[in-house]
Amino acid sequence: MPRVSQEQAKLNRQRVVEVAAALFRERGLHGVGVADIMASAGLTHGGFYGQFANKDALAAEAFDSALGEDRRGDVDAIIANYLSVKHVQTPGKGCPLAALANDISREAPGSPVRARFTQGVERLASILANLTPRASRERRRQKSLATLSTLVGAVVLARAVDDEALANDLLQAAHSAVAG
């Protein structure tokens, strides 16, 4: 079989990471296997270990990729986007904190994915803190952690309930609690 060029290998790796990021957010860390990810990326299962040490390494990289997706704007825009019905209904395109918190909590302390998740919490809290003016650094951090907890919790609960009105109420209550 002919080998792929370095450039094609790089593109293939990027495709696998992007597909894994979406699938992990949709199905959870243990709800999708390497074969599923590779097939969804249009590649063979055999090429996986030439690119990644193991599934955990891919999960850590996929988490970073998902977290790095565009989250710009002012704090009101971030909150409105995060607490939107669209975000709730499309976990594969949404924040990995809300999509994977339960799975990550079951990972061993010190695992690569858990470490990346912790960094992600710190990163998003820092973004929110930097968008919160007129307060001491410690007060901005506390407010950002409370806001992040409220956002993630509301989305997790809205995704879990089977009552659309209740899901919307959860999102609205969270918005009221953190807005302005």
mmCIF file of the C-alpha atoms, coordinates in Angstrom:
data_MODEL
# 
_entry.id   MODEL 
# 
loop_
_atom_site.group_PDB 
_atom_site.id 
_atom_site.type_symbol 
_atom_site.label_atom_id 
_atom_site.label_alt_id 
_atom_site.label_comp_id 
_atom_site.label_asym_id 
_atom_site.label_entity_id 
_atom_site.label_seq_id 
_atom_site.pdbx_PDB_ins_code 
_atom_site.Cartn_x 
_atom_site.Cartn_y 
_atom_site.Cartn_z 
_atom_site.occupancy 
_atom_site.B_iso_or_equiv 
_atom_site.pdbx_formal_charge 
_atom_site.auth_seq_id 
_atom_site.auth_comp_id 
_atom_site.auth_asym_id 
_atom_site.auth_atom_id 
_atom_site.pdbx_PDB_model_num 
ATOM 1   C CA . MET A 1 1   ? 0.000   0.000  0.000  1.00 0.00 ? 1   MET A CA 1 
ATOM 2   C CA . PRO A 1 2   ? 1.368   3.433  -0.840 1.00 0.00 ? 2   PRO A CA 1 
ATOM 3   C CA . ARG A 1 3   ? 2.255   5.713  2.044  1.00 0.00 ? 3   ARG A CA 1 
ATOM 4   C CA . VAL A 1 4   ? 0.547   9.055  2.410  1.00 0.00 ? 4   VAL A CA 1 
ATOM 5   C CA . SER A 1 5   ? 2.537   12.258 2.250  1.00 0.00 ? 5   SER A CA 1 
ATOM 6   C CA . GLN A 1 6   ? 3.398   14.124 5.439  1.00 0.00 ? 6   GLN A CA 1 
ATOM 7   C CA . GLU A 1 7   ? 0.944   16.831 4.464  1.00 0.00 ? 7   GLU A CA 1 
ATOM 8   C CA . GLN A 1 8   ? -1.844  14.288 3.904  1.00 0.00 ? 8   GLN A CA 1 
ATOM 9   C CA . ALA A 1 9   ? -0.985  12.576 7.188  1.00 0.00 ? 9   ALA A CA 1 
ATOM 10  C CA . LYS A 1 10  ? -1.285  15.939 8.944  1.00 0.00 ? 10  LYS A CA 1 
ATOM 11  C CA . LEU A 1 11  ? -4.670  16.568 7.303  1.00 0.00 ? 11  LEU A CA 1 
ATOM 12  C CA . ASN A 1 12  ? -5.826  13.059 8.218  1.00 0.00 ? 12  ASN A CA 1 
ATOM 13  C CA . ARG A 1 13  ? -4.804  13.588 11.837 1.00 0.00 ? 13  ARG A CA 1 
ATOM 14  C CA . GLN A 1 14  ? -6.642  16.918 11.961 1.00 0.00 ? 14  GLN A CA 1 
ATOM 15  C CA . ARG A 1 15  ? -9.753  15.267 10.481 1.00 0.00 ? 15  ARG A CA 1 
ATOM 16  C CA . VAL A 1 16  ? -9.622  12.470 13.072 1.00 0.00 ? 16  VAL A CA 1 
ATOM 17  C CA . VAL A 1 17  ? -9.295  15.000 15.913 1.00 0.00 ? 17  VAL A CA 1 
ATOM 18  C CA . GLU A 1 18  ? -12.233 17.065 14.611 1.00 0.00 ? 18  GLU A CA 1 
ATOM 19  C CA . VAL A 1 19  ? -14.438 14.006 14.142 1.00 0.00 ? 19  VAL A CA 1 
ATOM 20  C CA . ALA A 1 20  ? -13.478 12.648 17.563 1.00 0.00 ? 20  ALA A CA 1 
ATOM 21  C CA . ALA A 1 21  ? -14.206 16.005 19.200 1.00 0.00 ? 21  ALA A CA 1 
ATOM 22  C CA . ALA A 1 22  ? -17.734 15.960 17.789 1.00 0.00 ? 22  ALA A CA 1 
ATOM 23  C CA . LEU A 1 23  ? -18.393 12.279 18.483 1.00 0.00 ? 23  LEU A CA 1 
ATOM 24  C CA . PHE A 1 24  ? -17.098 12.416 22.055 1.00 0.00 ? 24  PHE A CA 1 
ATOM 25  C CA . ARG A 1 25  ? -19.370 15.401 22.752 1.00 0.00 ? 25  ARG A CA 1 
ATOM 26  C CA . GLU A 1 26  ? -22.344 13.625 21.161 1.00 0.00 ? 26  GLU A CA 1 
ATOM 27  C CA . ARG A 1 27  ? -21.869 10.122 22.590 1.00 0.00 ? 27  ARG A CA 1 
ATOM 28  C CA . GLY A 1 28  ? -19.450 10.490 25.504 1.00 0.00 ? 28  GLY A CA 1 
ATOM 29  C CA . LEU A 1 29  ? -15.911 9.248  25.930 1.00 0.00 ? 29  LEU A CA 1 
ATOM 30  C CA . HIS A 1 30  ? -16.945 5.621  26.251 1.00 0.00 ? 30  HIS A CA 1 
ATOM 31  C CA . GLY A 1 31  ? -19.847 5.769  23.799 1.00 0.00 ? 31  GLY A CA 1 
ATOM 32  C CA . VAL A 1 32  ? -17.632 5.774  20.751 1.00 0.00 ? 32  VAL A CA 1 
ATOM 33  C CA . GLY A 1 33  ? -14.724 3.558  19.799 1.00 0.00 ? 33  GLY A CA 1 
ATOM 34  C CA . VAL A 1 34  ? -11.624 4.082  17.726 1.00 0.00 ? 34  VAL A CA 1 
ATOM 35  C CA . ALA A 1 35  ? -13.136 2.134  14.815 1.00 0.00 ? 35  ALA A CA 1 
ATOM 36  C CA . ASP A 1 36  ? -16.209 4.419  14.835 1.00 0.00 ? 36  ASP A CA 1 
ATOM 37  C CA . ILE A 1 37  ? -14.062 7.543  14.883 1.00 0.00 ? 37  ILE A CA 1 
ATOM 38  C CA . MET A 1 38  ? -11.811 6.381  12.066 1.00 0.00 ? 38  MET A CA 1 
ATOM 39  C CA . ALA A 1 39  ? -14.764 5.261  9.929  1.00 0.00 ? 39  ALA A CA 1 
ATOM 40  C CA . SER A 1 40  ? -16.515 8.591  10.482 1.00 0.00 ? 40  SER A CA 1 
ATOM 41  C CA . ALA A 1 41  ? -13.301 10.331 9.422  1.00 0.00 ? 41  ALA A CA 1 
ATOM 42  C CA . GLY A 1 42  ? -13.247 8.213  6.261  1.00 0.00 ? 42  GLY A CA 1 
ATOM 43  C CA . LEU A 1 43  ? -10.087 6.387  7.288  1.00 0.00 ? 43  LEU A CA 1 
ATOM 44  C CA . THR A 1 44  ? -9.190  2.828  8.176  1.00 0.00 ? 44  THR A CA 1 
ATOM 45  C CA . HIS A 1 45  ? -8.843  1.681  11.762 1.00 0.00 ? 45  HIS A CA 1 
ATOM 46  C CA . GLY A 1 46  ? -5.292  0.536  11.089 1.00 0.00 ? 46  GLY A CA 1 
ATOM 47  C CA . GLY A 1 47  ? -4.006  4.068  10.651 1.00 0.00 ? 47  GLY A CA 1 
ATOM 48  C CA . PHE A 1 48  ? -5.027  5.162  14.133 1.00 0.00 ? 48  PHE A CA 1 
ATOM 49  C CA . TYR A 1 49  ? -1.954  3.994  16.047 1.00 0.00 ? 49  TYR A CA 1 
ATOM 50  C CA . GLY A 1 50  ? 0.392   5.613  13.563 1.00 0.00 ? 50  GLY A CA 1 
ATOM 51  C CA . GLN A 1 51  ? -1.132  8.938  14.603 1.00 0.00 ? 51  GLN A CA 1 
ATOM 52  C CA . PHE A 1 52  ? -2.021  8.500  18.313 1.00 0.00 ? 52  PHE A CA 1 
ATOM 53  C CA . ALA A 1 53  ? -0.584  6.542  21.213 1.00 0.00 ? 53  ALA A CA 1 
ATOM 54  C CA . ASN A 1 54  ? -4.054  5.476  22.355 1.00 0.00 ? 54  ASN A CA 1 
ATOM 55  C CA . LYS A 1 55  ? -7.680  6.587  22.599 1.00 0.00 ? 55  LYS A CA 1 
ATOM 56  C CA . ASP A 1 56  ? -6.936  8.676  25.711 1.00 0.00 ? 56  ASP A CA 1 
ATOM 57  C CA . ALA A 1 57  ? -4.320  10.674 23.808 1.00 0.00 ? 57  ALA A CA 1 
ATOM 58  C CA . LEU A 1 58  ? -6.840  11.308 21.042 1.00 0.00 ? 58  LEU A CA 1 
ATOM 59  C CA . ALA A 1 59  ? -9.494  12.273 23.608 1.00 0.00 ? 59  ALA A CA 1 
ATOM 60  C CA . ALA A 1 60  ? -7.160  14.824 25.207 1.00 0.00 ? 60  ALA A CA 1 
ATOM 61  C CA . GLU A 1 61  ? -6.321  16.337 21.831 1.00 0.00 ? 61  GLU A CA 1 
ATOM 62  C CA . ALA A 1 62  ? -9.970  16.297 20.752 1.00 0.00 ? 62  ALA A CA 1 
ATOM 63  C CA . PHE A 1 63  ? -10.952 18.049 23.988 1.00 0.00 ? 63  PHE A CA 1 
ATOM 64  C CA . ASP A 1 64  ? -8.394  20.783 23.302 1.00 0.00 ? 64  ASP A CA 1 
ATOM 65  C CA . SER A 1 65  ? -9.708  21.146 19.764 1.00 0.00 ? 65  SER A CA 1 
ATOM 66  C CA . ALA A 1 66  ? -13.312 21.434 20.934 1.00 0.00 ? 66  ALA A CA 1 
ATOM 67  C CA . LEU A 1 67  ? -12.388 23.946 23.603 1.00 0.00 ? 67  LEU A CA 1 
ATOM 68  C CA . GLY A 1 68  ? -10.466 26.020 21.100 1.00 0.00 ? 68  GLY A CA 1 
ATOM 69  C CA . GLU A 1 69  ? -13.494 26.559 18.876 1.00 0.00 ? 69  GLU A CA 1 
ATOM 70  C CA . ASP A 1 70  ? -14.653 30.156 18.569 1.00 0.00 ? 70  ASP A CA 1 
ATOM 71  C CA . ARG A 1 71  ? -15.917 31.549 21.882 1.00 0.00 ? 71  ARG A CA 1 
ATOM 72  C CA . ARG A 1 72  ? -15.364 35.251 21.327 1.00 0.00 ? 72  ARG A CA 1 
ATOM 73  C CA . GLY A 1 73  ? -17.549 38.195 22.155 1.00 0.00 ? 73  GLY A CA 1 
ATOM 74  C CA . ASP A 1 74  ? -18.545 40.132 25.188 1.00 0.00 ? 74  ASP A CA 1 
ATOM 75  C CA . VAL A 1 75  ? -19.783 38.346 28.288 1.00 0.00 ? 75  VAL A CA 1 
ATOM 76  C CA . ASP A 1 76  ? -23.450 38.907 27.372 1.00 0.00 ? 76  ASP A CA 1 
ATOM 77  C CA . ALA A 1 77  ? -22.936 37.351 23.929 1.00 0.00 ? 77  ALA A CA 1 
ATOM 78  C CA . ILE A 1 78  ? -21.086 34.383 25.401 1.00 0.00 ? 78  ILE A CA 1 
ATOM 79  C CA . ILE A 1 79  ? -23.838 33.793 27.970 1.00 0.00 ? 79  ILE A CA 1 
ATOM 80  C CA . ALA A 1 80  ? -26.620 34.118 25.398 1.00 0.00 ? 80  ALA A CA 1 
ATOM 81  C CA . ASN A 1 81  ? -24.893 31.698 23.025 1.00 0.00 ? 81  ASN A CA 1 
ATOM 82  C CA . TYR A 1 82  ? -24.072 29.211 25.771 1.00 0.00 ? 82  TYR A CA 1 
ATOM 83  C CA . LEU A 1 83  ? -27.623 29.199 27.136 1.00 0.00 ? 83  LEU A CA 1 
ATOM 84  C CA . SER A 1 84  ? -29.254 28.894 23.718 1.00 0.00 ? 84  SER A CA 1 
ATOM 85  C CA . VAL A 1 85  ? -31.543 26.087 22.633 1.00 0.00 ? 85  VAL A CA 1 
ATOM 86  C CA . LYS A 1 86  ? -29.189 25.544 19.682 1.00 0.00 ? 86  LYS A CA 1 
ATOM 87  C CA . HIS A 1 87  ? -26.282 24.838 22.053 1.00 0.00 ? 87  HIS A CA 1 
ATOM 88  C CA . VAL A 1 88  ? -28.437 22.405 24.030 1.00 0.00 ? 88  VAL A CA 1 
ATOM 89  C CA . GLN A 1 89  ? -29.601 20.585 20.897 1.00 0.00 ? 89  GLN A CA 1 
ATOM 90  C CA . THR A 1 90  ? -26.179 20.284 19.233 1.00 0.00 ? 90  THR A CA 1 
ATOM 91  C CA . PRO A 1 91  ? -23.763 18.861 21.797 1.00 0.00 ? 91  PRO A CA 1 
ATOM 92  C CA . GLY A 1 92  ? -21.390 17.709 19.047 1.00 0.00 ? 92  GLY A CA 1 
ATOM 93  C CA . LYS A 1 93  ? -20.751 21.354 18.173 1.00 0.00 ? 93  LYS A CA 1 
ATOM 94  C CA . GLY A 1 94  ? -20.962 22.769 21.686 1.00 0.00 ? 94  GLY A CA 1 
ATOM 95  C CA . CYS A 1 95  ? -18.802 23.230 24.722 1.00 0.00 ? 95  CYS A CA 1 
ATOM 96  C CA . PRO A 1 96  ? -16.984 20.076 25.816 1.00 0.00 ? 96  PRO A CA 1 
ATOM 97  C CA . LEU A 1 97  ? -17.349 21.058 29.480 1.00 0.00 ? 97  LEU A CA 1 
ATOM 98  C CA . ALA A 1 98  ? -21.124 20.612 29.368 1.00 0.00 ? 98  ALA A CA 1 
ATOM 99  C CA . ALA A 1 99  ? -20.951 17.601 27.056 1.00 0.00 ? 99  ALA A CA 1 
ATOM 100 C CA . LEU A 1 100 ? -18.281 15.639 28.917 1.00 0.00 ? 100 LEU A CA 1 
ATOM 101 C CA . ALA A 1 101 ? -18.363 16.681 32.587 1.00 0.00 ? 101 ALA A CA 1 
ATOM 102 C CA . ASN A 1 102 ? -19.985 13.445 33.741 1.00 0.00 ? 102 ASN A CA 1 
ATOM 103 C CA . ASP A 1 103 ? -17.634 11.259 31.722 1.00 0.00 ? 103 ASP A CA 1 
ATOM 104 C CA . ILE A 1 104 ? -14.561 13.164 32.876 1.00 0.00 ? 104 ILE A CA 1 
ATOM 105 C CA . SER A 1 105 ? -15.585 12.874 36.523 1.00 0.00 ? 105 SER A CA 1 
ATOM 106 C CA . ARG A 1 106 ? -15.240 9.090  36.149 1.00 0.00 ? 106 ARG A CA 1 
ATOM 107 C CA . GLU A 1 107 ? -11.716 9.274  34.717 1.00 0.00 ? 107 GLU A CA 1 
ATOM 108 C CA . ALA A 1 108 ? -8.760  8.599  36.992 1.00 0.00 ? 108 ALA A CA 1 
ATOM 109 C CA . PRO A 1 109 ? -7.187  11.614 38.668 1.00 0.00 ? 109 PRO A CA 1 
ATOM 110 C CA . GLY A 1 110 ? -4.189  12.678 36.623 1.00 0.00 ? 110 GLY A CA 1 
ATOM 111 C CA . SER A 1 111 ? -5.480  11.156 33.382 1.00 0.00 ? 111 SER A CA 1 
ATOM 112 C CA . PRO A 1 112 ? -4.633  13.224 30.299 1.00 0.00 ? 112 PRO A CA 1 
ATOM 113 C CA . VAL A 1 113 ? -8.288  13.974 29.577 1.00 0.00 ? 113 VAL A CA 1 
ATOM 114 C CA . ARG A 1 114 ? -9.024  14.980 33.163 1.00 0.00 ? 114 ARG A CA 1 
ATOM 115 C CA . ALA A 1 115 ? -5.978  17.247 33.185 1.00 0.00 ? 115 ALA A CA 1 
ATOM 116 C CA . ARG A 1 116 ? -7.138  18.861 29.918 1.00 0.00 ? 116 ARG A CA 1 
ATOM 117 C CA . PHE A 1 117 ? -10.639 19.291 31.349 1.00 0.00 ? 117 PHE A CA 1 
ATOM 118 C CA . THR A 1 118 ? -9.203  21.037 34.406 1.00 0.00 ? 118 THR A CA 1 
ATOM 119 C CA . GLN A 1 119 ? -7.190  23.347 32.148 1.00 0.00 ? 119 GLN A CA 1 
ATOM 120 C CA . GLY A 1 120 ? -10.343 24.005 30.148 1.00 0.00 ? 120 GLY A CA 1 
ATOM 121 C CA . VAL A 1 121 ? -12.297 25.020 33.235 1.00 0.00 ? 121 VAL A CA 1 
ATOM 122 C CA . GLU A 1 122 ? -9.482  27.372 34.215 1.00 0.00 ? 122 GLU A CA 1 
ATOM 123 C CA . ARG A 1 123 ? -9.269  28.771 30.686 1.00 0.00 ? 123 ARG A CA 1 
ATOM 124 C CA . LEU A 1 124 ? -12.984 29.503 30.339 1.00 0.00 ? 124 LEU A CA 1 
ATOM 125 C CA . ALA A 1 125 ? -13.175 30.909 33.860 1.00 0.00 ? 125 ALA A CA 1 
ATOM 126 C CA . SER A 1 126 ? -10.254 33.169 32.980 1.00 0.00 ? 126 SER A CA 1 
ATOM 127 C CA . ILE A 1 127 ? -11.991 34.371 29.810 1.00 0.00 ? 127 ILE A CA 1 
ATOM 128 C CA . LEU A 1 128 ? -15.108 35.202 31.807 1.00 0.00 ? 128 LEU A CA 1 
ATOM 129 C CA . ALA A 1 129 ? -13.064 36.878 34.561 1.00 0.00 ? 129 ALA A CA 1 
ATOM 130 C CA . ASN A 1 130 ? -11.268 39.055 32.012 1.00 0.00 ? 130 ASN A CA 1 
ATOM 131 C CA . LEU A 1 131 ? -14.636 40.168 30.653 1.00 0.00 ? 131 LEU A CA 1 
ATOM 132 C CA . THR A 1 132 ? -15.860 41.116 34.132 1.00 0.00 ? 132 THR A CA 1 
ATOM 133 C CA . PRO A 1 133 ? -14.720 44.661 34.876 1.00 0.00 ? 133 PRO A CA 1 
ATOM 134 C CA . ARG A 1 134 ? -14.683 46.772 38.013 1.00 0.00 ? 134 ARG A CA 1 
ATOM 135 C CA . ALA A 1 135 ? -13.836 44.209 40.636 1.00 0.00 ? 135 ALA A CA 1 
ATOM 136 C CA . SER A 1 136 ? -10.789 42.837 42.368 1.00 0.00 ? 136 SER A CA 1 
ATOM 137 C CA . ARG A 1 137 ? -9.003  39.946 40.714 1.00 0.00 ? 137 ARG A CA 1 
ATOM 138 C CA . GLU A 1 138 ? -10.278 37.500 43.365 1.00 0.00 ? 138 GLU A CA 1 
ATOM 139 C CA . ARG A 1 139 ? -13.859 38.784 43.052 1.00 0.00 ? 139 ARG A CA 1 
ATOM 140 C CA . ARG A 1 140 ? -13.732 38.469 39.246 1.00 0.00 ? 140 ARG A CA 1 
ATOM 141 C CA . ARG A 1 141 ? -12.437 34.901 39.585 1.00 0.00 ? 141 ARG A CA 1 
ATOM 142 C CA . GLN A 1 142 ? -15.177 33.956 42.049 1.00 0.00 ? 142 GLN A CA 1 
ATOM 143 C CA . LYS A 1 143 ? -17.850 35.495 39.825 1.00 0.00 ? 143 LYS A CA 1 
ATOM 144 C CA . SER A 1 144 ? -16.451 33.770 36.742 1.00 0.00 ? 144 SER A CA 1 
ATOM 145 C CA . LEU A 1 145 ? -16.408 30.376 38.471 1.00 0.00 ? 145 LEU A CA 1 
ATOM 146 C CA . ALA A 1 146 ? -19.998 30.859 39.639 1.00 0.00 ? 146 ALA A CA 1 
ATOM 147 C CA . THR A 1 147 ? -21.041 31.941 36.146 1.00 0.00 ? 147 THR A CA 1 
ATOM 148 C CA . LEU A 1 148 ? -19.267 29.007 34.497 1.00 0.00 ? 148 LEU A CA 1 
ATOM 149 C CA . SER A 1 149 ? -20.819 26.572 36.974 1.00 0.00 ? 149 SER A CA 1 
ATOM 150 C CA . THR A 1 150 ? -24.269 27.988 36.304 1.00 0.00 ? 150 THR A CA 1 
ATOM 151 C CA . LEU A 1 151 ? -23.832 27.884 32.524 1.00 0.00 ? 151 LEU A CA 1 
ATOM 152 C CA . VAL A 1 152 ? -22.524 24.328 32.416 1.00 0.00 ? 152 VAL A CA 1 
ATOM 153 C CA . GLY A 1 153 ? -25.054 23.071 34.958 1.00 0.00 ? 153 GLY A CA 1 
ATOM 154 C CA . ALA A 1 154 ? -27.988 24.609 33.110 1.00 0.00 ? 154 ALA A CA 1 
ATOM 155 C CA . VAL A 1 155 ? -26.939 23.089 29.789 1.00 0.00 ? 155 VAL A CA 1 
ATOM 156 C CA . VAL A 1 156 ? -26.301 19.660 31.344 1.00 0.00 ? 156 VAL A CA 1 
ATOM 157 C CA . LEU A 1 157 ? -29.735 19.678 32.985 1.00 0.00 ? 157 LEU A CA 1 
ATOM 158 C CA . ALA A 1 158 ? -31.515 21.077 29.909 1.00 0.00 ? 158 ALA A CA 1 
ATOM 159 C CA . ARG A 1 159 ? -30.039 18.260 27.823 1.00 0.00 ? 159 ARG A CA 1 
ATOM 160 C CA . ALA A 1 160 ? -31.031 15.631 30.367 1.00 0.00 ? 160 ALA A CA 1 
ATOM 161 C CA . VAL A 1 161 ? -34.699 16.456 30.932 1.00 0.00 ? 161 VAL A CA 1 
ATOM 162 C CA . ASP A 1 162 ? -37.370 15.236 28.556 1.00 0.00 ? 162 ASP A CA 1 
ATOM 163 C CA . ASP A 1 163 ? -39.606 18.259 29.050 1.00 0.00 ? 163 ASP A CA 1 
ATOM 164 C CA . GLU A 1 164 ? -38.892 21.038 26.545 1.00 0.00 ? 164 GLU A CA 1 
ATOM 165 C CA . ALA A 1 165 ? -40.624 23.681 28.666 1.00 0.00 ? 165 ALA A CA 1 
ATOM 166 C CA . LEU A 1 166 ? -38.547 22.736 31.696 1.00 0.00 ? 166 LEU A CA 1 
ATOM 167 C CA . ALA A 1 167 ? -35.378 22.786 29.593 1.00 0.00 ? 167 ALA A CA 1 
ATOM 168 C CA . ASN A 1 168 ? -36.210 26.309 28.434 1.00 0.00 ? 168 ASN A CA 1 
ATOM 169 C CA . ASP A 1 169 ? -37.013 27.350 32.019 1.00 0.00 ? 169 ASP A CA 1 
ATOM 170 C CA . LEU A 1 170 ? -33.617 26.057 33.149 1.00 0.00 ? 170 LEU A CA 1 
ATOM 171 C CA . LEU A 1 171 ? -31.869 28.095 30.473 1.00 0.00 ? 171 LEU A CA 1 
ATOM 172 C CA . GLN A 1 172 ? -33.866 31.223 31.273 1.00 0.00 ? 172 GLN A CA 1 
ATOM 173 C CA . ALA A 1 173 ? -33.308 30.875 35.024 1.00 0.00 ? 173 ALA A CA 1 
ATOM 174 C CA . ALA A 1 174 ? -29.572 30.486 34.477 1.00 0.00 ? 174 ALA A CA 1 
ATOM 175 C CA . HIS A 1 175 ? -29.535 33.509 32.185 1.00 0.00 ? 175 HIS A CA 1 
ATOM 176 C CA . SER A 1 176 ? -31.350 35.582 34.795 1.00 0.00 ? 176 SER A CA 1 
ATOM 177 C CA . ALA A 1 177 ? -28.914 34.448 37.472 1.00 0.00 ? 177 ALA A CA 1 
ATOM 178 C CA . VAL A 1 178 ? -25.751 35.370 35.576 1.00 0.00 ? 178 VAL A CA 1 
ATOM 179 C CA . ALA A 1 179 ? -26.747 38.233 33.287 1.00 0.00 ? 179 ALA A CA 1 
ATOM 180 C CA . GLY A 1 180 ? -25.670 41.777 33.845 1.00 0.00 ? 180 GLY A CA 1 
# 
